[in-house]
């Protein structure tokens, strides 16, 4: 791709990102749900289940990384429906007749979804601080938290773009997102994996959410990270590459139909 085409792609990608941002604030109920659901889950676990769960630390400190991951997962899942609506509602056909870079529509969804997650995550952090969350992170650890969350959010954003390109039915698109949203509950997000049955413990220990949550927990409250940061990079770096390639292939297929 020539330099002029790169500039064209970046400019049109930013234009589509601004479109997604406008949708976020115009469709306030989706932003509200992306914030309210993880906050409600966090309050539920802290005030109802937290007293019965032994984690070796204050439960609110233990549960915040899981609440953040749940928040980001739900916010990103909204991309699936948006992409499906654009593809099935004729918007893509109208954009194709305009002088827009073809991939800018997908880039706009990914960047818009990332910014929505940043807003929702900031609110979750603020609520957590109000109910007693006390992180021990310094500036290097906070930069690590931002880097890990960015990798996670961007990778699952591209994954949900793939889900959106796989179907032309909005209801079916919603069902694709469910397994991904359920994974944090089968990890160390809300209870220690050692308390789970043996068969579930093995799955919880080796699925991608557990190293991600243990890395965030270690950065925020100084619990041992071990090799979880490398596992997190491998899982979600790999997911980003695979999802990006799959989205490109599916998008090209849509263009040729």
Secondary structure as UniProt FT lines:
FT   HELIX           3..26
FT   HELIX           28..44
FT   HELIX           45..49
FT   HELIX           50..52
FT   HELIX           59..88
FT   TURN            89..90
FT   HELIX           91..96
FT   TURN            102..103
FT   HELIX           104..130
FT   TURN            131..132
FT   HELIX           139..165
FT   HELIX           170..182
FT   HELIX           183..186
FT   TURN            187..188
FT   HELIX           193..195
FT   HELIX           198..206
FT   HELIX           208..221
FT   TURN            226..227
FT   HELIX           228..256
//
